[in-house]
Amino acid sequence: MQRPKLLRAFGDPAVDLAVYLNDVAALSGETALALARSAGRLRPVVRDVLWRQVYFTSVKAAPYTLLLALLVALAVAAQSPLTAGAGGEVLGTVLVATLVRELAPLLTAWIVIARSGTAIAAELATMRIEGEIDALVGMGIDPFEYLVVPRIVGAAVAVASLTVLFLFFSVGVSALLSPFLGGPGPHVLLDHVTAALRPADAVALLAKTIVPGTGIAAVACHEGFKASRATTQIPPAVTAAAVRAFTLVFVWNTIVTALLYLV
């Protein structure tokens, strides 16, 4: 009697998780297929939505990204005197291990979740509750092409571009501040950062930006479309989108990091 209860206790959540991940992956896959079918030439109305999404998700988030990168750079540069004896080699390795491989993609993804993932979920949930999605169907407009594709592509572009911005700014500021704090000079430090990079780091960085960016928007779209026709369902949709996107990003980054150090 205990075994069926135990199987049900663990089996039902596992099935629900598998179904949920399948739905999110389906949204991402359908977006890739839509881009492939259009050969990158989206309809003008969809392209306008995409540019607005990129502007909101990437350009408007740049100040927050730079501020966070500055704080991280200050914390890293403060450790430079401790590595002065190694001529910058240790600090260069630390910068690659902490910023390139971990903090930059993770913190950037969190910024996108907090600003744009929640906004996407709230917007789509509101549109569903107010019947705007049904109105789009009535006008012959594909809601997936008009609402989902631009948001998923825009989020993926935003996470990738903001991560690059975060890296250049944080590493650059750390290199500039290092000699003032008793650490190695900028050229020495940057040379050691370059020497510490591996080809696998580029692949891992790509995996930690494009996939999480796609997943963040896919989760937000999924939660927004799930909202029932009641305004009280908007806050739960936003909360679920944020929590599940955070979890997805953290788990995915952990998997990629584990694979990176096994290579």
C-alpha positions as CSV (number, residue, x, y, z in Angstrom):
1,M,0.0,0.0,0.0
2,Q,2.9,2.3,0.7
3,R,4.6,1.8,-2.7
4,P,1.7,3.3,-4.8
5,K,1.5,6.3,-2.6
6,L,5.3,6.8,-2.8
7,L,5.2,6.5,-6.6
8,R,2.3,8.9,-6.8
9,A,4.1,11.4,-4.5
10,F,7.2,11.5,-6.7
11,G,5.7,10.4,-10.0
12,D,3.0,13.1,-10.3
13,P,5.4,16.1,-9.8
14,A,7.9,14.4,-12.2
15,V,5.3,14.1,-14.9
16,D,4.0,17.6,-14.4
17,L,7.6,18.9,-14.6
18,A,8.2,16.9,-17.8
19,V,5.0,18.3,-19.4
20,Y,5.9,21.8,-18.4
21,L,9.5,21.6,-19.8
22,N,8.0,20.1,-23.0
23,D,5.7,23.0,-23.4
24,V,8.5,25.5,-22.8
25,A,10.8,23.7,-25.2
26,A,7.9,23.5,-27.8
27,L,7.6,27.3,-27.7
28,S,11.3,27.7,-28.2
29,G,11.4,25.2,-31.0
30,E,8.4,26.7,-32.8
31,T,10.1,30.0,-32.6
32,A,13.2,28.6,-34.2
33,L,11.1,27.0,-36.9
34,A,9.2,30.2,-37.6
35,L,12.5,32.0,-38.0
36,A,13.8,29.3,-40.3
37,R,10.7,29.3,-42.4
38,S,10.8,33.1,-42.8
39,A,14.6,32.9,-43.5
40,G,15.0,35.7,-41.0
41,R,12.7,38.1,-42.9
42,L,9.9,38.7,-40.5
43,R,6.8,40.6,-41.5
44,P,7.1,44.3,-40.9
45,V,4.5,44.3,-38.1
46,V,6.4,41.5,-36.4
47,R,9.7,43.2,-37.0
48,D,8.5,46.3,-35.3
49,V,7.4,44.4,-32.2
50,L,10.8,42.7,-32.2
51,W,12.7,46.0,-32.3
52,R,10.5,47.4,-29.5
53,Q,11.2,44.2,-27.4
54,V,15.0,44.5,-28.0
55,Y,14.9,48.1,-27.0
56,F,13.0,47.5,-23.8
57,T,14.8,44.3,-22.8
58,S,18.3,45.2,-23.9
59,V,18.8,49.0,-24.3
60,K,16.7,50.1,-21.4
61,A,18.4,47.5,-19.2
62,A,21.9,48.7,-20.0
63,P,22.2,51.2,-17.1
64,Y,21.3,48.5,-14.6
65,T,23.7,46.1,-16.2
66,L,26.5,48.7,-16.1
67,L,25.8,49.6,-12.5
68,L,26.0,45.9,-11.4
69,A,29.1,45.4,-13.5
70,L,30.7,48.4,-11.8
71,L,30.0,47.0,-8.3
72,V,31.4,43.6,-9.3
73,A,34.5,45.2,-10.8
74,L,35.1,47.1,-7.6
75,A,34.8,44.0,-5.5
76,V,37.3,42.1,-7.9
77,A,39.7,45.0,-8.1
78,A,39.8,45.2,-4.3
79,Q,41.4,41.8,-4.3
80,S,44.2,42.8,-6.7
81,P,46.7,43.7,-3.9
82,L,46.5,40.1,-2.7
83,T,47.6,38.8,-6.1
84,A,50.3,41.4,-6.8
85,G,53.1,38.9,-6.1
86,A,51.9,36.6,-8.9
87,G,52.1,39.4,-11.5
88,G,48.4,39.4,-12.3
89,E,48.2,35.7,-13.3
90,V,46.1,34.7,-10.4
91,L,43.8,37.7,-10.8
92,G,43.4,37.0,-14.5
93,T,42.4,33.4,-13.8
94,V,39.9,34.6,-11.1
95,L,38.4,37.1,-13.5
96,V,37.8,34.4,-16.1
97,A,36.5,31.9,-13.6
98,T,34.1,34.3,-11.8
99,L,33.1,36.8,-14.4
100,V,33.3,35.1,-17.8
101,R,32.1,31.7,-16.7
102,E,29.7,32.4,-13.9
103,L,28.7,35.9,-12.8
104,A,28.2,37.8,-16.1
105,P,25.7,35.4,-17.7
106,L,23.9,34.6,-14.5
107,L,23.5,38.2,-13.3
108,T,22.5,39.4,-16.7
109,A,19.8,36.7,-17.0
110,W,18.5,37.8,-13.6
111,I,18.2,41.4,-14.7
112,V,16.3,40.3,-17.8
113,I,14.0,38.1,-15.7
114,A,13.3,40.9,-13.2
115,R,12.7,43.6,-15.8
116,S,11.3,41.8,-18.9
117,G,10.3,38.3,-17.9
118,T,7.8,39.6,-15.4
119,A,6.6,42.3,-17.8
120,I,6.0,39.7,-20.6
121,A,4.0,37.5,-18.3
122,A,1.9,40.4,-17.0
123,E,1.3,41.8,-20.5
124,L,0.2,38.5,-22.1
125,A,-1.9,37.5,-19.1
126,T,-3.7,40.9,-19.3
127,M,-4.2,40.5,-23.1
128,R,-5.7,37.0,-22.5
129,I,-8.0,38.2,-19.7
130,E,-9.2,41.1,-21.7
131,G,-9.8,39.1,-24.9
132,E,-7.2,40.8,-27.0
133,I,-5.6,37.5,-28.0
134,D,-9.0,36.3,-29.3
135,A,-9.3,39.6,-31.1
136,L,-6.0,39.0,-32.9
137,V,-7.2,35.6,-34.0
138,G,-10.5,37.2,-35.3
139,M,-8.5,39.7,-37.3
140,G,-6.5,36.9,-38.9
141,I,-3.2,37.6,-37.0
142,D,-1.3,34.6,-35.7
143,P,-0.8,35.3,-31.9
144,F,2.3,33.1,-31.8
145,E,4.0,35.0,-34.6
146,Y,2.9,38.4,-33.3
147,L,3.4,37.9,-29.6
148,V,5.7,35.0,-28.9
149,V,8.4,35.1,-31.6
150,P,9.5,38.7,-31.1
151,R,9.6,38.3,-27.3
152,I,11.7,35.1,-27.4
153,V,14.1,36.4,-30.0
154,G,14.3,39.8,-28.2
155,A,15.1,38.2,-24.8
156,A,17.8,35.9,-26.3
157,V,19.4,38.9,-28.0
158,A,19.2,40.9,-24.8
159,V,20.8,38.3,-22.6
160,A,23.7,37.8,-25.1
161,S,24.3,41.5,-25.7
162,L,24.0,42.5,-22.1
163,T,26.4,39.8,-21.0
164,V,29.0,41.0,-23.5
165,L,28.5,44.6,-22.2
166,F,28.8,43.4,-18.6
167,L,32.0,41.5,-19.3
168,F,33.8,44.3,-21.2
169,F,32.8,46.9,-18.6
170,S,33.6,44.9,-15.5
171,V,36.9,43.5,-16.8
172,G,37.9,46.9,-18.1
173,V,37.1,48.7,-14.9
174,S,38.9,46.0,-12.9
175,A,42.0,46.4,-15.1
176,L,42.0,50.2,-14.7
177,L,41.6,50.2,-11.0
178,S,44.1,47.4,-10.3
179,P,47.3,49.5,-10.3
180,F,45.7,52.1,-8.0
181,L,45.0,49.5,-5.4
182,G,48.5,48.0,-5.6
183,G,47.7,45.3,-8.1
184,P,49.2,44.6,-11.6
185,G,48.9,47.1,-14.5
186,P,46.0,47.0,-17.0
187,H,48.1,45.5,-19.9
188,V,49.5,42.8,-17.6
189,L,46.1,41.9,-16.2
190,L,44.4,41.8,-19.6
191,D,47.1,39.6,-21.0
192,H,46.6,37.1,-18.2
193,V,42.8,37.3,-18.7
194,T,43.3,36.4,-22.4
195,A,45.7,33.6,-21.5
196,A,43.2,32.1,-19.1
197,L,40.5,31.9,-21.6
198,R,39.8,28.6,-23.4
199,P,37.9,27.9,-26.6
200,A,35.4,26.0,-24.4
201,D,34.6,29.3,-22.6
202,A,33.2,30.8,-25.8
203,V,30.9,27.8,-26.3
204,A,29.8,27.8,-22.6
205,L,29.2,31.6,-22.8
206,L,27.0,31.1,-25.8
207,A,25.1,28.3,-24.1
208,K,24.7,30.4,-21.0
209,T,23.2,33.4,-22.9
210,I,21.1,32.2,-25.8
211,V,19.5,29.2,-24.1
212,P,18.6,31.1,-20.9
213,G,17.4,34.1,-22.9
214,T,15.1,31.9,-24.9
215,G,13.9,30.0,-21.9
216,I,13.1,33.2,-19.9
217,A,10.8,34.5,-22.6
218,A,9.3,31.1,-23.3
219,V,8.5,30.6,-19.6
220,A,7.0,34.1,-19.4
221,C,4.9,33.5,-22.5
222,H,3.7,30.2,-21.2
223,E,2.6,31.6,-17.8
224,G,0.9,34.5,-19.5
225,F,-1.1,32.4,-21.8
226,K,-2.1,30.1,-19.0
227,A,-3.9,32.9,-17.1
228,S,-7.6,32.4,-16.8
229,R,-10.1,35.1,-17.4
230,A,-9.8,36.8,-14.1
231,T,-7.6,39.8,-13.1
232,T,-6.6,38.0,-9.9
233,Q,-4.6,35.5,-12.0
234,I,-2.1,38.2,-13.2
235,P,0.0,38.3,-10.0
236,P,0.3,34.5,-9.8
237,A,1.3,34.4,-13.5
238,V,4.0,37.0,-12.9
239,T,5.3,35.3,-9.8
240,A,5.3,31.8,-11.4
241,A,7.2,33.2,-14.5
242,A,9.9,34.8,-12.3
243,V,10.4,31.9,-10.0
244,R,10.5,29.3,-12.7
245,A,12.7,31.4,-15.0
246,F,15.2,31.9,-12.1
247,T,15.2,28.2,-11.4
248,L,15.6,27.3,-15.1
249,V,18.6,29.7,-15.5
250,F,20.3,28.5,-12.3
251,V,19.9,24.8,-13.1
252,W,21.0,25.3,-16.8
253,N,24.1,27.3,-15.8
254,T,25.0,24.7,-13.2
255,I,24.8,21.9,-15.8
256,V,26.9,23.9,-18.4
257,T,29.5,24.7,-15.7
258,A,29.8,21.1,-14.7
259,L,30.2,20.1,-18.4
260,L,32.8,22.9,-18.8
261,Y,35.0,21.6,-16.1
262,L,34.7,18.0,-17.2
263,V,36.0,18.9,-20.7
